[in-house]
Amino acid sequence: MAAERDARTVEIGYALVTGVFLGAVAGLALASPVLVLGLRGTAMTAVLGTAAVGAVGVSGAWVVRVLWRFDRGRRRPE
């Protein structure tokens, strides 16, 4: 029982850390036009807003995917 709880804790930690990393990479990639093209004003705001939403979406999708796969693998009959 304790081993299962520990495995779940490790998997949640892994999902969160890697999700934050992938979200940051996605956010930087989506925000790169601001630096490359030197955008200002409304265009900059729109690109940065899109980057923030994209980063949160990628991060959340990754966490859900990792935890879903962990749960499905745990329930698989042996």
QUIJOQUI-V681274 format. One record per residue. N is the residue number from 1. PSI is psi in radians with two decimals (NA if undefined). Layout:
BEGIN
N_PSI, N_PSI
END
This chain:
BEGIN
1_-0.76, 2_-0.62, 3_-0.68, 4_-0.71, 5_-0.72, 6_-0.72, 7_-0.70, 8_-0.73, 9_-0.77, 10_-0.73, 11_-0.69, 12_-0.77, 13_-0.78, 14_-0.80, 15_-0.74, 16_-0.80, 17_-0.84, 18_-0.58, 19_-0.73, 20_-0.74, 21_-0.86, 22_-0.63, 23_-0.70, 24_-0.74, 25_-0.78, 26_-0.73, 27_-0.75, 28_-0.71, 29_-0.73, 30_-0.48, 31_-0.14, 32_-0.52, 33_-0.47, 34_-0.75, 35_-0.76, 36_-0.78, 37_-0.13, 38_0.71, 39_2.60, 40_2.84, 41_-2.37, 42_-0.66, 43_-0.74, 44_-0.77, 45_-0.74, 46_-0.78, 47_-0.77, 48_-0.62, 49_-0.75, 50_-0.70, 51_-0.71, 52_-0.79, 53_-0.73, 54_-0.71, 55_-0.77, 56_-0.70, 57_-0.80, 58_-0.78, 59_-0.83, 60_-0.73, 61_-0.68, 62_-0.78, 63_-0.80, 64_-0.76, 65_-0.83, 66_-0.80, 67_-0.59, 68_-0.79, 69_-0.65, 70_-0.79, 71_-0.74, 72_-0.71, 73_-0.55, 74_-0.56, 75_-0.22, 76_2.26, 77_2.50, 78_NA
END
